[in-house]
Amino acid sequence: MEERVREALEEALARYNAFRAPEAVAELVELDGDVAKVKITGSFCKTCGVYDYMEDLLGYIEGEILEFEPISAGFLVHYRLRPKEEG
């Protein structure tokens, strides 16, 4: 299961970055089972609508945001993920 989640997440990150970079760039920090820690950095406005940048990744993979924390260059977002069902 974790391999399916990793593959789906890597594809989702590539699609996200193709659409959002350089304003926002998402990078996998850690994957533990179905929980991923993703660093989102960039020049995006960190005071208005920042949650949208976190939610946008969920347009490419099913899941939910568990929590997020500010870091020096952006945010570390914890997601619980499920690969999108085929069909």
N, C-alpha and C positions, 0 to 999 in steps of 0.2 A: 504493500500500500504506500509506504513512504516513497518508493521510487516513482510511482505514478504521480504522487503529489509533487515531488521534486521536478519531474519533467514538465508537468502542467505549470508549475510556478515559474520555471525558467522561461517557458514560452510566454507566459503572461508578463514577466518582467521585460522581455525583449520587446513585446508589443507596446507596453506602457512607455518604455524609454523611447521607442521610435516616435511615439505621439507627443510625449511631454518634454523630452530633453531639448535644449539644455535648461529650460525653466525648472524642471524637476527630474531628478534621476533616482531610480530605485535600485537598490543593491541588496542581495540576500546576504545576511550576516550569519544566520544560523537556522537550521531546520531540525526540529526534534519531533518526530512523528508527524502529526498534522498541524503543528504549531510552528510558524515561521516568524523570525525576526527580520524585518526589512528596514534598512536605512534609506530614508528619503531626504535628499539634499538638493540644493539648487538656489536659484535667485527668486523663487516664488515668494509672494507676500506671506509672511509668517503670522500676520495678525488678522487677515480677512480671508475667510474661506479656506483656511489651511486644511481643515478636515476633508474637504473635497479632494485634495491631492491624495489623501490616504484611501478614501473610498474609491477613487478612480481605478485602482488596481483590481478591485472586486468586479469591475466590468469585464475582466479577462479571465477570472477564475472565481469559482464559488467559494464563499467563506464569510467570515465576520471579523471585525476588529475587536480584539480583546482589550487592548490598552495601548497607549502610546506615551512616550516621554520625550521631552525636548533634549536635543544634544546640540553641541556647538554649531554645527552646520545645517541643522534641520531637525529631523525626528526619527526615533527608533519606534517602529510600529510592530506590534505583536498581532499576528493574524492566525485564526484557526481556519484551515483550508480544506476544501474538497475539490478534486478535479471535476470540471464540468462533464456532465454525462453526454456521451455520444448519442447522436440521433436527433 
